[in-house]
Amino acid sequence: MNFENNMIDKKIGLALGGGAARGLAHIGVLKVLERYKIPINYIAGTSMGSIIGGCYAAGISADILEEHSVKLLKKSALQLFYPALSNSGFINGDNIKRYLSTITEDKEISKLNIYFKAVTTDFFTGKEYVIEKGSLFDALRASSAIPVVFTPYAQGERVLVDGGLSNPLPTSTVRNMGAEIVIAVNVVPSPEYKRIENKKKQVVKQFAQQIKKIPPLKKISRNLIKYNKRGKAQPNIIELSMQTRNIIEYSLIIKDIETNKPDFLIEPNKKDDIGWFEFNRAKEIIENGEKAAKPIIENLIKKFGK
């Protein structure tokens, strides 16, 4: 079968899950879909999945997304993670919007090239809150507002935080949008805790160095990375927050897969050796997405292609 010249007459939807740096694997999945000319009609994204999916729905190709992730994010990482003088999060969530402006212009969601929804969580009710109109940047900023790490997003009387707390893999969302074939991309591995002992691999260290520059936060910076007498790192507040999130998300994802049954499931990060904030490994993570997507997409073409 010629995988690069096919026609699929069913409407296809992508459910792109959250996962911070691990979510860059979505770009690899999109590269495979483009290579095999698979048309995407709907995208629902959570957290990093919303950022990648939203930019793609706005017309930014997978190759351009990869270029920004590999080259520009290295230069912009410290700006993205620059701390906030706030009691609701270490990092100013508006930094996300500033970074997005280097990739694309803000657009009205209802006017995007692909029908798109961003999944967030209402902090006060704990329920999923889906954004399908208004500013794209505001939606992506809200969807990726990881509690404790990023400041939450206020929308009127609502306070919105990371969609991963309520729907980390929005299979049901994209199905309800009208998708006849749902491709779900889960980038969150099993929550077995495998802390990276090499300090140089931790973006937390960069963050600690940044907040040293702010006098009121000097003490926090000293406590972010602590080592006991045996030389092993103790979990810091960022690690504790992210591992707690990982445990919650993974259980919700397993339930979603069992209940909503995506037609095709792609899981790029089965080997759990990538940290939440290891954006410096963008190229490797994107390649993981490509490798995981290729056999799944070829199977889709065999089943539905003409």
Residue, then its C-alpha position, 0 to 999 in steps of 0.5 A: m500500500n502506498f501510505e503517502n497517497n491515501m484518502i480517508d472519508k471519515k472525520i478525524g479528531l486528535a486528543l492531545g494530552g498534557g505532560a509539560a516537556r513530554g508533550l513535545a512528542h505531539i509534534g512528532v505525531l503531527k509530523v507523521l500525520e502530515r507525511y502521510k497526508i492524514p486530514i485532521n478535522y478536530i483537535a482537543g488539547t490539554s495543557m501542553g497538548s493544547i499549546i501544540g494543538g492550538c498552534y497547529a490549528a492556527g496554521i503552524s506546521a509541525d516542522i515550524l513547531e519543531e524548529h521553535s521547540v528545538k532552537l527558540l525554546k532553548k533561548s527562551a526557557l529562562q524567560l518562560f520560567y522567570p519567577a513571579l512575585s505571587n503567592s499563587g504560583f512560582i511562575n507568571g502564567d502570562n509568560i506562556k502568552r509571551y512565548l506563544s507570540t514568538i510562534t504565531e499571532d493571537k487569533e479568535i478560536s472560532k476562526l482557526n483552520i481546524y476546529f479546536k477546543a482547549v481543556t481547562t479545570d475550574f479551580f473552585t468546582g474541580k470540573e472540566y471547563v472547555i474553551e472553544k471561543g475567544s482568544l487562543f492565547d488566553a485559552l492556551r495559557a489557562s489550559s497549561a496553568i499547572p498549579v503551584v508552578f504557574t499562576p492561575y488564569a482568571q476569566g471573569e469570576r472563574v479561576l482556571v488551572d491546568g486541564g490535566l486535573s480534570n481531563p488529561l486526555p480529552t478523548s471524550t471532548v474530541r469525540n463530542m466535537g464530531a470526530e468519527i475516528v479518534i486518535a488519542v496521544n498520551v504522553v504521561p508514563s506510569p507514575e513510578y517515580k524515577r527522579i533524575e539524580n544528575k543536577k545538570k538535567q534539572v530545569v529546577k536548577q535554572f529556575a533556582q538560579q533565576i529567583k536568587k536575583i529576587p531578594p525575597l526569594k533567595k531562601i526559596s532558591r536555596n531550598l529548591i535543590k537540597y542534597n542529603k549526606r549520601g549525595k542524593a536529591q530530596p524531592n523539592i516543592i516542584e518535584l512534589s507538585m509534578q509527581t502528585r500531578n503525574i499520579i492524578e493524571y495517570s489514573l484519570i488517563i487509564k480510566d479515560i482509555e477504558t471508558n471512552k476507547p479511542d480508536f487509535l492510541i499513541e504513547p510515545n513516552k513509555k520509557d520514563d526517563i524524561g523529566w517534566f521540564e526537560f525542554n532541552r531534550a526537545k529533538e529527542i522527545i519529538e523523535n519519540g513521537e514520530k517513532a510511536a506514531k508511525p506504526i499506528i498511523e500506518n495501521l489507520i491507513k490500512k483500515f480506513g484508507k482508499 
